[in-house]
């Protein structure tokens, strides 16, 4: 996760919000902790919404599957 943390920090520093969508989704995939995964998915979803990224619908569906977002 250290490399992913470095990538997240670099993307934040660069203001690369599209990269943050993918990186936060990757962080969600990399943890077995449902609460942590949902936190990461929420971050990815927010950045996707801000960028009108196509991943938004899939991220919302993943959050809904965990009871974190109504569909």
PDB file of N, CA, C and O in Angstrom:
ATOM      1  N   UNK A   1       0.832  -1.199   0.000  1.00  0.00           N
ATOM      2  CA  UNK A   1       0.000   0.000   0.000  1.00  0.00           C
ATOM      3  C   UNK A   1       0.870   1.255   0.000  1.00  0.00           C
ATOM      4  O   UNK A   1       0.382   2.333  -0.336  1.00  0.00           O
ATOM      5  N   UNK A   2       2.126   1.142   0.363  1.00  0.00           N
ATOM      6  CA  UNK A   2       3.011   2.309   0.420  1.00  0.00           C
ATOM      7  C   UNK A   2       3.135   2.961  -0.947  1.00  0.00           C
ATOM      8  O   UNK A   2       3.056   4.185  -1.050  1.00  0.00           O
ATOM      9  N   UNK A   3       3.328   2.174  -1.996  1.00  0.00           N
ATOM     10  CA  UNK A   3       3.434   2.715  -3.345  1.00  0.00           C
ATOM     11  C   UNK A   3       2.126   3.409  -3.739  1.00  0.00           C
ATOM     12  O   UNK A   3       2.143   4.474  -4.355  1.00  0.00           O
ATOM     13  N   UNK A   4       1.006   2.805  -3.382  1.00  0.00           N
ATOM     14  CA  UNK A   4      -0.291   3.397  -3.681  1.00  0.00           C
ATOM     15  C   UNK A   4      -0.456   4.718  -2.932  1.00  0.00           C
ATOM     16  O   UNK A   4      -0.967   5.689  -3.488  1.00  0.00           O
ATOM     17  N   UNK A   5      -0.023   4.753  -1.673  1.00  0.00           N
ATOM     18  CA  UNK A   5      -0.076   6.005  -0.911  1.00  0.00           C
ATOM     19  C   UNK A   5       0.743   7.089  -1.595  1.00  0.00           C
ATOM     20  O   UNK A   5       0.301   8.234  -1.688  1.00  0.00           O
ATOM     21  N   UNK A   6       1.921   6.742  -2.068  1.00  0.00           N
ATOM     22  CA  UNK A   6       2.771   7.709  -2.771  1.00  0.00           C
ATOM     23  C   UNK A   6       2.084   8.193  -4.047  1.00  0.00           C
ATOM     24  O   UNK A   6       2.139   9.378  -4.375  1.00  0.00           O
ATOM     25  N   UNK A   7       1.448   7.287  -4.754  1.00  0.00           N
ATOM     26  CA  UNK A   7       0.740   7.662  -5.976  1.00  0.00           C
ATOM     27  C   UNK A   7      -0.440   8.585  -5.667  1.00  0.00           C
ATOM     28  O   UNK A   7      -0.696   9.547  -6.391  1.00  0.00           O
ATOM     29  N   UNK A   8      -1.151   8.278  -4.587  1.00  0.00           N
ATOM     30  CA  UNK A   8      -2.271   9.130  -4.174  1.00  0.00           C
ATOM     31  C   UNK A   8      -1.782  10.535  -3.814  1.00  0.00           C
ATOM     32  O   UNK A   8      -2.366  11.533  -4.236  1.00  0.00           O
ATOM     33  N   UNK A   9      -0.715  10.597  -3.039  1.00  0.00           N
ATOM     34  CA  UNK A   9      -0.169  11.899  -2.654  1.00  0.00           C
ATOM     35  C   UNK A   9       0.296  12.694  -3.876  1.00  0.00           C
ATOM     36  O   UNK A   9       0.071  13.901  -3.961  1.00  0.00           O
ATOM     37  N   UNK A  10       0.939  12.015  -4.810  1.00  0.00           N
ATOM     38  CA  UNK A  10       1.409  12.682  -6.020  1.00  0.00           C
ATOM     39  C   UNK A  10       0.235  13.182  -6.863  1.00  0.00           C
ATOM     40  O   UNK A  10       0.284  14.290  -7.397  1.00  0.00           O
ATOM     41  N   UNK A  11      -0.808  12.381  -6.983  1.00  0.00           N
ATOM     42  CA  UNK A  11      -1.982  12.794  -7.759  1.00  0.00           C
ATOM     43  C   UNK A  11      -2.681  13.978  -7.104  1.00  0.00           C
ATOM     44  O   UNK A  11      -3.136  14.893  -7.791  1.00  0.00           O
ATOM     45  N   UNK A  12      -2.766  13.958  -5.773  1.00  0.00           N
ATOM     46  CA  UNK A  12      -3.335  15.112  -5.064  1.00  0.00           C
ATOM     47  C   UNK A  12      -2.492  16.355  -5.311  1.00  0.00           C
ATOM     48  O   UNK A  12      -3.024  17.424  -5.610  1.00  0.00           O
ATOM     49  N   UNK A  13      -1.182  16.214  -5.185  1.00  0.00           N
ATOM     50  CA  UNK A  13      -0.283  17.358  -5.372  1.00  0.00           C
ATOM     51  C   UNK A  13      -0.384  17.913  -6.790  1.00  0.00           C
ATOM     52  O   UNK A  13      -0.288  19.123  -6.995  1.00  0.00           O
ATOM     53  N   UNK A  14      -0.577  17.033  -7.760  1.00  0.00           N
ATOM     54  CA  UNK A  14      -0.663  17.450  -9.155  1.00  0.00           C
ATOM     55  C   UNK A  14      -2.063  17.918  -9.544  1.00  0.00           C
ATOM     56  O   UNK A  14      -2.261  18.478 -10.622  1.00  0.00           O
ATOM     57  N   UNK A  15      -3.034  17.686  -8.657  1.00  0.00           N
ATOM     58  CA  UNK A  15      -4.411  18.034  -8.989  1.00  0.00           C
ATOM     59  C   UNK A  15      -5.003  17.143 -10.066  1.00  0.00           C
ATOM     60  O   UNK A  15      -5.912  17.551 -10.788  1.00  0.00           O
ATOM     61  N   UNK A  16      -4.485  15.926 -10.172  1.00  0.00           N
ATOM     62  CA  UNK A  16      -4.930  14.979 -11.188  1.00  0.00           C
ATOM     63  C   UNK A  16      -6.125  14.179 -10.667  1.00  0.00           C
ATOM     64  O   UNK A  16      -5.974  13.064 -10.167  1.00  0.00           O
ATOM     65  N   UNK A  17      -7.293  14.762 -10.793  1.00  0.00           N
ATOM     66  CA  UNK A  17      -8.495  14.162 -10.220  1.00  0.00           C
ATOM     67  C   UNK A  17      -8.927  12.893 -10.936  1.00  0.00           C
ATOM     68  O   UNK A  17      -9.497  11.999 -10.311  1.00  0.00           O
ATOM     69  N   UNK A  18      -8.670  12.797 -12.230  1.00  0.00           N
ATOM     70  CA  UNK A  18      -9.003  11.552 -12.929  1.00  0.00           C
ATOM     71  C   UNK A  18      -8.147  10.396 -12.425  1.00  0.00           C
ATOM     72  O   UNK A  18      -8.639   9.277 -12.287  1.00  0.00           O
ATOM     73  N   UNK A  19      -6.881  10.653 -12.152  1.00  0.00           N
ATOM     74  CA  UNK A  19      -6.028   9.616 -11.578  1.00  0.00           C
ATOM     75  C   UNK A  19      -6.523   9.234 -10.190  1.00  0.00           C
ATOM     76  O   UNK A  19      -6.466   8.066  -9.804  1.00  0.00           O
ATOM     77  N   UNK A  20      -7.009  10.219  -9.441  1.00  0.00           N
ATOM     78  CA  UNK A  20      -7.500   9.928  -8.090  1.00  0.00           C
ATOM     79  C   UNK A  20      -8.706   9.003  -8.113  1.00  0.00           C
ATOM     80  O   UNK A  20      -8.873   8.186  -7.207  1.00  0.00           O
ATOM     81  N   UNK A  21      -9.544   9.116  -9.125  1.00  0.00           N
ATOM     82  CA  UNK A  21     -10.678   8.193  -9.259  1.00  0.00           C
ATOM     83  C   UNK A  21     -10.159   6.755  -9.302  1.00  0.00           C
ATOM     84  O   UNK A  21     -10.619   5.895  -8.552  1.00  0.00           O
ATOM     85  N   UNK A  22      -9.219   6.515 -10.169  1.00  0.00           N
ATOM     86  CA  UNK A  22      -8.680   5.161 -10.333  1.00  0.00           C
ATOM     87  C   UNK A  22      -7.893   4.708  -9.118  1.00  0.00           C
ATOM     88  O   UNK A  22      -8.001   3.553  -8.706  1.00  0.00           O
ATOM     89  N   UNK A  23      -7.109   5.595  -8.544  1.00  0.00           N
ATOM     90  CA  UNK A  23      -6.278   5.212  -7.399  1.00  0.00           C
ATOM     91  C   UNK A  23      -7.118   4.903  -6.161  1.00  0.00           C
ATOM     92  O   UNK A  23      -6.840   3.938  -5.450  1.00  0.00           O
ATOM     93  N   UNK A  24      -8.140   5.711  -5.902  1.00  0.00           N
ATOM     94  CA  UNK A  24      -8.995   5.417  -4.744  1.00  0.00           C
ATOM     95  C   UNK A  24      -9.798   4.135  -4.964  1.00  0.00           C
ATOM     96  O   UNK A  24     -10.026   3.381  -4.019  1.00  0.00           O
ATOM     97  N   UNK A  25     -10.224   3.885  -6.193  1.00  0.00           N
ATOM     98  CA  UNK A  25     -10.907   2.620  -6.487  1.00  0.00           C
ATOM     99  C   UNK A  25      -9.954   1.448  -6.275  1.00  0.00           C
ATOM    100  O   UNK A  25     -10.345   0.407  -5.749  1.00  0.00           O
ATOM    101  N   UNK A  26      -8.713   1.624  -6.684  1.00  0.00           N
ATOM    102  CA  UNK A  26      -7.702   0.585  -6.468  1.00  0.00           C
ATOM    103  C   UNK A  26      -7.481   0.356  -4.975  1.00  0.00           C
ATOM    104  O   UNK A  26      -7.339  -0.786  -4.540  1.00  0.00           O
ATOM    105  N   UNK A  27      -7.451   1.423  -4.193  1.00  0.00           N
ATOM    106  CA  UNK A  27      -7.287   1.284  -2.743  1.00  0.00           C
ATOM    107  C   UNK A  27      -8.465   0.512  -2.147  1.00  0.00           C
ATOM    108  O   UNK A  27      -8.281  -0.309  -1.249  1.00  0.00           O
ATOM    109  N   UNK A  28      -9.669   0.774  -2.647  1.00  0.00           N
ATOM    110  CA  UNK A  28     -10.851   0.047  -2.168  1.00  0.00           C
ATOM    111  C   UNK A  28     -10.732  -1.435  -2.480  1.00  0.00           C
ATOM    112  O   UNK A  28     -11.088  -2.281  -1.661  1.00  0.00           O
ATOM    113  N   UNK A  29     -10.232  -1.740  -3.659  1.00  0.00           N
ATOM    114  CA  UNK A  29     -10.065  -3.143  -4.061  1.00  0.00           C
ATOM    115  C   UNK A  29      -8.990  -3.844  -3.245  1.00  0.00           C
ATOM    116  O   UNK A  29      -8.992  -5.070  -3.135  1.00  0.00           O
ATOM    117  N   UNK A  30      -8.073  -3.072  -2.673  1.00  0.00           N
ATOM    118  CA  UNK A  30      -6.930  -3.647  -1.976  1.00  0.00           C
ATOM    119  C   UNK A  30      -7.119  -3.863  -0.489  1.00  0.00           C
ATOM    120  O   UNK A  30      -6.170  -4.224   0.207  1.00  0.00           O
ATOM    121  N   UNK A  31      -8.329  -3.649   0.012  1.00  0.00           N
ATOM    122  CA  UNK A  31      -8.550  -3.863   1.435  1.00  0.00           C
ATOM    123  C   UNK A  31      -9.734  -4.791   1.669  1.00  0.00           C
ATOM    124  O   UNK A  31     -10.707  -4.779   0.915  1.00  0.00           O
ATOM    125  N   UNK A  32      -9.639  -5.588   2.716  1.00  0.00           N
ATOM    126  CA  UNK A  32     -10.732  -6.481   3.088  1.00  0.00           C
ATOM    127  C   UNK A  32     -11.663  -5.818   4.098  1.00  0.00           C
ATOM    128  O   UNK A  32     -12.726  -6.355   4.410  1.00  0.00           O
ATOM    129  N   UNK A  33     -11.269  -4.655   4.610  1.00  0.00           N
ATOM    130  CA  UNK A  33     -12.074  -3.903   5.585  1.00  0.00           C
ATOM    131  C   UNK A  33     -13.167  -3.146   4.834  1.00  0.00           C
ATOM    132  O   UNK A  33     -12.874  -2.226   4.069  1.00  0.00           O
ATOM    133  N   UNK A  34     -14.412  -3.527   5.048  1.00  0.00           N
ATOM    134  CA  UNK A  34     -15.531  -2.939   4.311  1.00  0.00           C
ATOM    135  C   UNK A  34     -15.634  -1.435   4.557  1.00  0.00           C
ATOM    136  O   UNK A  34     -15.887  -0.674   3.623  1.00  0.00           O
ATOM    137  N   UNK A  35     -15.440  -1.000   5.799  1.00  0.00           N
ATOM    138  CA  UNK A  35     -15.523   0.430   6.088  1.00  0.00           C
ATOM    139  C   UNK A  35     -14.425   1.207   5.362  1.00  0.00           C
ATOM    140  O   UNK A  35     -14.683   2.274   4.806  1.00  0.00           O
ATOM    141  N   UNK A  36     -13.224   0.682   5.366  1.00  0.00           N
ATOM    142  CA  UNK A  36     -12.127   1.340   4.657  1.00  0.00           C
ATOM    143  C   UNK A  36     -12.396   1.337   3.157  1.00  0.00           C
ATOM    144  O   UNK A  36     -12.174   2.344   2.485  1.00  0.00           O
ATOM    145  N   UNK A  37     -12.870   0.221   2.633  1.00  0.00           N
ATOM    146  CA  UNK A  37     -13.177   0.147   1.207  1.00  0.00           C
ATOM    147  C   UNK A  37     -14.231   1.176   0.823  1.00  0.00           C
ATOM    148  O   UNK A  37     -14.111   1.836  -0.208  1.00  0.00           O
ATOM    149  N   UNK A  38     -15.257   1.313   1.645  1.00  0.00           N
ATOM    150  CA  UNK A  38     -16.310   2.285   1.359  1.00  0.00           C
ATOM    151  C   UNK A  38     -15.796   3.716   1.468  1.00  0.00           C
ATOM    152  O   UNK A  38     -16.234   4.587   0.717  1.00  0.00           O
ATOM    153  N   UNK A  39     -14.881   3.966   2.384  1.00  0.00           N
ATOM    154  CA  UNK A  39     -14.259   5.286   2.456  1.00  0.00           C
ATOM    155  C   UNK A  39     -13.542   5.583   1.136  1.00  0.00           C
ATOM    156  O   UNK A  39     -13.733   6.647   0.547  1.00  0.00           O
ATOM    157  N   UNK A  40     -12.720   4.642   0.678  1.00  0.00           N
ATOM    158  CA  UNK A  40     -11.985   4.837  -0.566  1.00  0.00           C
ATOM    159  C   UNK A  40     -12.930   4.972  -1.759  1.00  0.00           C
ATOM    160  O   UNK A  40     -12.708   5.802  -2.640  1.00  0.00           O
ATOM    161  N   UNK A  41     -13.984   4.152  -1.785  1.00  0.00           N
ATOM    162  CA  UNK A  41     -14.966   4.252  -2.866  1.00  0.00           C
ATOM    163  C   UNK A  41     -15.651   5.608  -2.865  1.00  0.00           C
ATOM    164  O   UNK A  41     -15.910   6.175  -3.927  1.00  0.00           O
ATOM    165  N   UNK A  42     -15.945   6.127  -1.687  1.00  0.00           N
ATOM    166  CA  UNK A  42     -16.574   7.446  -1.593  1.00  0.00           C
ATOM    167  C   UNK A  42     -15.661   8.513  -2.163  1.00  0.00           C
ATOM    168  O   UNK A  42     -16.110   9.397  -2.893  1.00  0.00           O
ATOM    169  N   UNK A  43     -14.381   8.435  -1.833  1.00  0.00           N
ATOM    170  CA  UNK A  43     -13.426   9.402  -2.375  1.00  0.00           C
ATOM    171  C   UNK A  43     -13.380   9.293  -3.904  1.00  0.00           C
ATOM    172  O   UNK A  43     -13.408  10.304  -4.606  1.00  0.00           O
ATOM    173  N   UNK A  44     -13.312   8.071  -4.406  1.00  0.00           N
ATOM    174  CA  UNK A  44     -13.284   7.866  -5.853  1.00  0.00           C
ATOM    175  C   UNK A  44     -14.553   8.419  -6.495  1.00  0.00           C
ATOM    176  O   UNK A  44     -14.500   9.057  -7.546  1.00  0.00           O
ATOM    177  N   UNK A  45     -15.681   8.170  -5.859  1.00  0.00           N
ATOM    178  CA  UNK A  45     -16.979   8.617  -6.382  1.00  0.00           C
ATOM    179  C   UNK A  45     -17.059  10.144  -6.434  1.00  0.00           C
ATOM    180  O   UNK A  45     -17.529  10.708  -7.422  1.00  0.00           O
ATOM    181  N   UNK A  46     -16.605  10.805  -5.386  1.00  0.00           N
ATOM    182  CA  UNK A  46     -16.630  12.267  -5.355  1.00  0.00           C
ATOM    183  C   UNK A  46     -15.777  12.841  -6.487  1.00  0.00           C
ATOM    184  O   UNK A  46     -16.216  13.746  -7.197  1.00  0.00           O
ATOM    185  N   UNK A  47     -14.575  12.323  -6.654  1.00  0.00           N
ATOM    186  CA  UNK A  47     -13.718  12.810  -7.737  1.00  0.00           C
ATOM    187  C   UNK A  47     -14.323  12.478  -9.103  1.00  0.00           C
ATOM    188  O   UNK A  47     -14.205  13.271 -10.038  1.00  0.00           O
ATOM    189  N   UNK A  48     -14.963  11.328  -9.226  1.00  0.00           N
ATOM    190  CA  UNK A  48     -15.620  10.970 -10.487  1.00  0.00           C
ATOM    191  C   UNK A  48     -16.754  11.937 -10.795  1.00  0.00           C
ATOM    192  O   UNK A  48     -16.923  12.361 -11.938  1.00  0.00           O
ATOM    193  N   UNK A  49     -17.534  12.288  -9.770  1.00  0.00           N
ATOM    194  CA  UNK A  49     -18.621  13.239  -9.980  1.00  0.00           C
ATOM    195  C   UNK A  49     -18.081  14.601 -10.400  1.00  0.00           C
ATOM    196  O   UNK A  49     -18.622  15.241 -11.302  1.00  0.00           O
ATOM    197  N   UNK A  50     -17.015  15.036  -9.741  1.00  0.00           N
ATOM    198  CA  UNK A  50     -16.433  16.341 -10.065  1.00  0.00           C
ATOM    199  C   UNK A  50     -15.927  16.396 -11.498  1.00  0.00           C
ATOM    200  O   UNK A  50     -15.979  17.449 -12.132  1.00  0.00           O
ATOM    201  N   UNK A  51     -15.441  15.281 -12.011  1.00  0.00           N
ATOM    202  CA  UNK A  51     -14.860  15.227 -13.355  1.00  0.00           C
ATOM    203  C   UNK A  51     -15.840  14.690 -14.392  1.00  0.00           C
ATOM    204  O   UNK A  51     -15.504  14.577 -15.571  1.00  0.00           O
ATOM    205  N   UNK A  52     -17.054  14.359 -13.951  1.00  0.00           N
ATOM    206  CA  UNK A  52     -18.034  13.722 -14.831  1.00  0.00           C
ATOM    207  C   UNK A  52     -17.422  12.494 -15.512  1.00  0.00           C
ATOM    208  O   UNK A  52     -17.618  12.252 -16.703  1.00  0.00           O
ATOM    209  N   UNK A  53     -16.682  11.738 -14.717  1.00  0.00           N
ATOM    210  CA  UNK A  53     -15.984  10.552 -15.212  1.00  0.00           C
ATOM    211  C   UNK A  53     -16.977   9.392 -15.395  1.00  0.00           C
ATOM    212  O   UNK A  53     -17.932   9.267 -14.628  1.00  0.00           O
ATOM    213  N   UNK A  54     -16.757   8.570 -16.383  1.00  0.00           N
ATOM    214  CA  UNK A  54     -17.676   7.467 -16.658  1.00  0.00           C
ATOM    215  C   UNK A  54     -17.731   6.413 -15.543  1.00  0.00           C
ATOM    216  O   UNK A  54     -18.689   5.643 -15.477  1.00  0.00           O
ATOM    217  N   UNK A  55     -16.734   6.369 -14.682  1.00  0.00           N
ATOM    218  CA  UNK A  55     -16.713   5.381 -13.596  1.00  0.00           C
ATOM    219  C   UNK A  55     -17.737   5.701 -12.496  1.00  0.00           C
ATOM    220  O   UNK A  55     -17.995   4.867 -11.627  1.00  0.00           O
ATOM    221  N   UNK A  56     -18.308   6.883 -12.533  1.00  0.00           N
ATOM    222  CA  UNK A  56     -19.216   7.310 -11.460  1.00  0.00           C
ATOM    223  C   UNK A  56     -20.352   6.338 -11.196  1.00  0.00           C
ATOM    224  O   UNK A  56     -20.637   6.018 -10.042  1.00  0.00           O
ATOM    225  N   UNK A  57     -20.998   5.869 -12.241  1.00  0.00           N
ATOM    226  CA  UNK A  57     -22.136   4.960 -12.067  1.00  0.00           C
ATOM    227  C   UNK A  57     -21.710   3.652 -11.409  1.00  0.00           C
ATOM    228  O   UNK A  57     -22.408   3.140 -10.533  1.00  0.00           O
ATOM    229  N   UNK A  58     -20.582   3.115 -11.823  1.00  0.00           N
ATOM    230  CA  UNK A  58     -20.107   1.854 -11.242  1.00  0.00           C
ATOM    231  C   UNK A  58     -19.696   2.051  -9.785  1.00  0.00           C
ATOM    232  O   UNK A  58     -19.947   1.184  -8.948  1.00  0.00           O
ATOM    233  N   UNK A  59     -19.075   3.171  -9.482  1.00  0.00           N
ATOM    234  CA  UNK A  59     -18.681   3.442  -8.097  1.00  0.00           C
ATOM    235  C   UNK A  59     -19.918   3.598  -7.218  1.00  0.00           C
ATOM    236  O   UNK A  59     -19.957   3.091  -6.098  1.00  0.00           O
ATOM    237  N   UNK A  60     -20.923   4.299  -7.729  1.00  0.00           N
ATOM    238  CA  UNK A  60     -22.167   4.457  -6.971  1.00  0.00           C
ATOM    239  C   UNK A  60     -22.823   3.101  -6.730  1.00  0.00           C
ATOM    240  O   UNK A  60     -23.324   2.837  -5.638  1.00  0.00           O
ATOM    241  N   UNK A  61     -22.820   2.252  -7.735  1.00  0.00           N
ATOM    242  CA  UNK A  61     -23.407   0.918  -7.591  1.00  0.00           C
ATOM    243  C   UNK A  61     -22.662   0.104  -6.535  1.00  0.00           C
ATOM    244  O   UNK A  61     -23.282  -0.634  -5.769  1.00  0.00           O
ATOM    245  N   UNK A  62     -21.349   0.232  -6.493  1.00  0.00           N
ATOM    246  CA  UNK A  62     -20.563  -0.490  -5.480  1.00  0.00           C
ATOM    247  C   UNK A  62     -20.894   0.012  -4.086  1.00  0.00           C
ATOM    248  O   UNK A  62     -21.012  -0.781  -3.152  1.00  0.00           O
ATOM    249  N   UNK A  63     -21.046   1.320  -3.936  1.00  0.00           N
ATOM    250  CA  UNK A  63     -21.421   1.874  -2.638  1.00  0.00           C
ATOM    251  C   UNK A  63     -22.838   1.419  -2.251  1.00  0.00           C
ATOM    252  O   UNK A  63     -23.091   1.090  -1.092  1.00  0.00           O
ATOM    253  N   UNK A  64     -23.736   1.403  -3.202  1.00  0.00           N
ATOM    254  CA  UNK A  64     -25.099   0.950  -2.935  1.00  0.00           C
ATOM    255  C   UNK A  64     -25.121  -0.510  -2.505  1.00  0.00           C
ATOM    256  O   UNK A  64     -25.902  -0.890  -1.632  1.00  0.00           O
ATOM    257  N   UNK A  65     -24.277  -1.321  -3.106  1.00  0.00           N
ATOM    258  CA  UNK A  65     -24.226  -2.745  -2.759  1.00  0.00           C
ATOM    259  C   UNK A  65     -23.812  -2.946  -1.310  1.00  0.00           C
ATOM    260  O   UNK A  65     -24.134  -3.968  -0.704  1.00  0.00           O
ATOM    261  N   UNK A  66     -23.104  -1.979  -0.757  1.00  0.00           N
ATOM    262  CA  UNK A  66     -22.687  -2.031   0.648  1.00  0.00           C
ATOM    263  C   UNK A  66     -23.640  -1.246   1.548  1.00  0.00           C
ATOM    264  O   UNK A  66     -23.379  -1.080   2.740  1.00  0.00           O
ATOM    265  N   UNK A  67     -24.741  -0.764   0.977  1.00  0.00           N
ATOM    266  CA  UNK A  67     -25.739  -0.024   1.760  1.00  0.00           C
ATOM    267  C   UNK A  67     -25.303   1.396   2.098  1.00  0.00           C
ATOM    268  O   UNK A  67     -25.816   1.991   3.046  1.00  0.00           O
ATOM    269  N   UNK A  68     -24.363   1.945   1.334  1.00  0.00           N
ATOM    270  CA  UNK A  68     -23.832   3.274   1.620  1.00  0.00           C
ATOM    271  C   UNK A  68     -24.395   4.367   0.733  1.00  0.00           C
ATOM    272  O   UNK A  68     -24.173   5.551   0.987  1.00  0.00           O
ATOM    273  N   UNK A  69     -25.126   3.979  -0.310  1.00  0.00           N
ATOM    274  CA  UNK A  69     -25.669   4.948  -1.264  1.00  0.00           C
ATOM    275  C   UNK A  69     -26.963   4.373  -1.829  1.00  0.00           C
ATOM    276  O   UNK A  69     -26.970   3.265  -2.366  1.00  0.00           O
ATOM    277  N   UNK A  70     -28.064   5.127  -1.710  1.00  0.00           N
ATOM    278  CA  UNK A  70     -29.303   4.623  -2.300  1.00  0.00           C
ATOM    279  C   UNK A  70     -29.250   4.721  -3.820  1.00  0.00           C
ATOM    280  O   UNK A  70     -28.658   5.650  -4.369  1.00  0.00           O
ATOM    281  N   UNK A  71     -29.861   3.775  -4.482  1.00  0.00           N
ATOM    282  CA  UNK A  71     -29.913   3.826  -5.956  1.00  0.00           C
ATOM    283  C   UNK A  71     -31.187   4.440  -6.425  1.00  0.00           C
ATOM    284  O   UNK A  71     -31.405   4.565  -7.630  1.00  0.00           O
TER     285      UNK A  71
END
